[in-house]
Amino acid sequence: MGTPDRDRILVVNPNSSASCTAGIAASLARFAAPGMPRIDVVSLPSGPPAIVTWRDWYAVAEPLCRVIEREAAAAYVIACVSDPGIEAARIATDKPVFGCLRSAIAAAMARAERFGIIGFTDKSRPRHRRALQAMGVEARHTGTVSLNLDMEVLTDPVAPRARLCAAARELADGGAEVVILGCAGMAGHRAAAEDAAGVPVIEPCQAAASQALLAVLAAQ
């Protein structure tokens, strides 16, 4: 393991989608400020176009570990809202590793009692369920509405907007007091979803980066 860089947080998108990585970087750009740790966003070129199946989820664990071992940082964020390989990644470093899903759930529960999730695909539901069970918060999850769109459609600034906003409204109408965007590819749609739903909307990469910043600053 390399010498940690105390001024760096490394955000790793475990898929190979350039548009998804660009959207994550844009969502975190506002976190840049003088005197604050810098946030670097990278992708996993060997990763799949999106983390869709359990096979995708397991396949990126070892490549993520290799990136973490190679790239020195004070904290790491796995920028996928099913937290692929997070247990393995935490073994690869003695620095904190944050998963977007768990961070977003924690942020949602800090805002309200009940939350819903706009899912990337129905195939994500079992992975989300595992995280909810591990955190003991299934009872506070009002439901998931999946978009079932390809990643390159999801990251388009226009194409998924109507469906995403409709999903946000459906979740709010169903009792969600906070809505979580269930894929890093949705990062550019947070404000529109919040306007549509009329309740707070959590962008998971921002939630994880916020926790990483607090961890790094507290350790300085």
C-alpha positions in Angstrom: 0.0 0.0 0.0 1.3 3.5 -0.9 1.7 6.4 1.5 -1.7 8.0 2.0 -2.3 11.4 0.4 -3.9 13.3 3.3 -5.3 15.9 0.9 -7.0 13.5 -1.6 -10.3 11.7 -1.7 -10.5 9.2 -4.6 -13.9 8.5 -6.1 -13.9 5.4 -8.3 -16.7 4.7 -10.7 -16.6 0.9 -11.1 -18.1 0.9 -14.6 -16.5 2.0 -17.9 -19.1 4.6 -18.9 -17.4 7.9 -19.7 -20.7 9.8 -19.4 -21.4 8.3 -16.0 -18.0 9.3 -14.8 -18.4 12.8 -16.2 -21.7 13.2 -14.4 -20.2 12.1 -11.1 -17.4 14.6 -11.5 -19.9 17.4 -12.3 -22.0 16.6 -9.2 -18.9 16.7 -7.0 -17.4 19.8 -8.5 -19.2 22.1 -6.1 -17.3 20.4 -3.2 -14.0 21.9 -4.4 -12.8 24.8 -2.1 -9.5 26.3 -1.0 -8.0 24.4 1.9 -10.3 21.4 1.4 -9.2 17.9 0.4 -9.3 17.5 -3.4 -11.7 15.0 -4.9 -10.5 13.0 -7.8 -13.0 11.0 -9.9 -11.8 8.1 -12.0 -13.4 5.2 -13.8 -12.6 1.5 -14.0 -11.7 1.0 -17.7 -11.9 -2.8 -17.3 -15.4 -2.6 -15.7 -18.7 -3.3 -17.4 -20.8 -0.5 -19.0 -22.9 -0.6 -15.9 -23.3 -2.7 -12.8 -26.5 -4.6 -13.6 -26.2 -8.1 -12.4 -24.6 -9.9 -9.3 -22.0 -11.1 -11.7 -21.1 -7.5 -12.6 -21.1 -6.7 -8.9 -18.6 -9.4 -8.0 -16.4 -9.0 -11.1 -15.4 -5.4 -10.2 -14.3 -6.2 -6.6 -10.7 -7.2 -7.3 -10.1 -4.5 -9.9 -11.4 -2.0 -7.3 -9.0 -3.3 -4.7 -6.1 -3.0 -7.1 -7.0 0.7 -7.8 -7.2 1.4 -4.1 -3.8 -0.3 -3.4 -2.2 1.6 -6.3 -3.8 5.1 -5.7 -2.9 6.7 -2.5 -5.7 8.7 -0.8 -7.0 9.6 2.6 -10.4 8.1 1.8 -12.2 6.3 -1.0 -15.7 6.3 -2.4 -17.1 3.5 -4.6 -19.3 5.5 -6.9 -22.0 2.9 -7.6 -25.4 2.7 -5.8 -25.1 -0.9 -5.0 -21.7 -0.6 -3.2 -19.9 -3.3 -5.2 -17.0 -4.9 -3.6 -17.1 -2.7 -0.5 -16.2 -5.4 2.0 -13.2 -6.4 -0.1 -12.2 -2.8 -0.7 -12.1 -2.1 3.1 -9.6 -5.0 3.4 -7.4 -3.4 0.7 -6.7 -0.3 2.8 -6.7 1.0 6.3 -8.3 4.2 5.1 -12.1 4.7 5.2 -14.0 3.4 2.2 -17.6 4.7 1.6 -20.3 3.1 -0.4 -22.8 5.4 -2.2 -25.9 3.4 -1.3 -25.1 3.1 2.4 -24.1 6.8 2.5 -27.3 7.8 0.7 -29.5 5.8 3.1 -27.8 7.4 6.1 -28.3 10.8 4.6 -32.0 10.1 3.9 -32.6 8.9 7.4 -31.0 12.0 8.8 -33.7 14.0 6.9 -36.9 12.0 7.5 -38.4 8.8 8.7 -39.3 7.2 5.3 -37.5 7.1 2.0 -37.9 5.6 -1.4 -35.4 4.7 -4.2 -35.5 5.4 -7.9 -33.8 2.3 -9.2 -31.6 1.9 -12.2 -33.0 -1.6 -13.0 -35.1 -4.2 -11.4 -32.0 -6.3 -11.2 -30.6 -3.9 -8.6 -33.4 -4.6 -6.1 -31.7 -7.7 -4.4 -28.5 -5.7 -3.9 -30.3 -2.8 -2.4 -32.3 -5.2 -0.2 -29.1 -6.7 1.2 -27.8 -3.2 2.2 -31.2 -2.3 3.8 -31.1 -5.6 5.7 -27.5 -5.1 6.8 -28.4 -1.6 8.1 -31.6 -2.8 9.7 -33.8 -0.1 8.0 -36.1 -2.1 5.7 -39.1 -0.8 7.6 -38.2 2.8 6.7 -38.0 2.0 2.9 -41.3 2.8 1.3 -40.5 1.2 -2.0 -38.4 1.3 -5.3 -39.5 2.5 -8.7 -37.1 1.2 -11.4 -36.4 3.0 -14.6 -34.9 0.1 -16.5 -32.9 2.3 -18.9 -29.5 1.8 -20.4 -26.7 3.8 -18.8 -26.1 6.0 -21.8 -29.8 6.9 -21.9 -29.8 7.5 -18.1 -26.9 9.9 -18.3 -28.4 12.0 -21.1 -29.4 15.4 -19.8 -32.9 15.2 -21.5 -33.9 11.6 -22.5 -34.7 10.1 -19.0 -35.9 13.3 -17.3 -39.7 12.8 -17.7 -39.6 9.2 -16.5 -37.2 10.0 -13.6 -39.4 12.9 -12.4 -42.5 10.7 -12.7 -40.8 8.1 -10.5 -39.9 10.7 -7.9 -43.5 11.9 -7.8 -44.8 8.3 -7.5 -42.5 7.6 -4.5 -43.5 10.9 -2.8 -47.2 10.1 -3.4 -46.5 6.6 -1.9 -45.2 8.1 1.4 -41.5 8.7 0.8 -40.4 11.8 2.7 -37.0 11.6 1.0 -36.1 10.1 -2.4 -32.7 8.5 -3.2 -31.4 8.4 -6.8 -30.5 4.7 -7.2 -27.7 5.1 -9.7 -24.7 7.4 -10.1 -25.7 7.9 -13.7 -28.7 9.9 -12.4 -26.4 12.6 -10.8 -27.4 15.3 -13.3 -31.1 15.0 -12.6 -31.2 15.6 -8.8 -32.6 19.1 -8.9 -35.3 18.2 -11.4 -36.4 15.2 -9.4 -36.6 17.2 -6.3 -38.7 19.8 -8.0 -41.0 17.1 -9.3 -41.3 15.2 -6.0 -41.6 18.2 -3.7 -39.4 16.3 -1.1 -35.6 16.2 -0.7 -33.7 14.1 -3.2 -30.4 12.5 -2.2 -27.6 12.2 -4.8 -25.6 9.2 -3.5 -22.2 10.3 -4.8 -22.6 13.6 -3.0 -23.7 11.8 0.2 -20.7 9.5 0.1 -18.3 12.4 -0.7 -19.7 14.4 2.2 -19.0 11.6 4.6 -15.5 11.1 3.2 -14.8 14.8 3.6 -15.9 14.7 7.2 -13.7 11.6 7.9 -10.7 13.2 6.3 -11.1 16.6 8.0 -11.6 14.9 11.4 -8.4 13.0 11.0 -6.3 16.0 10.3 
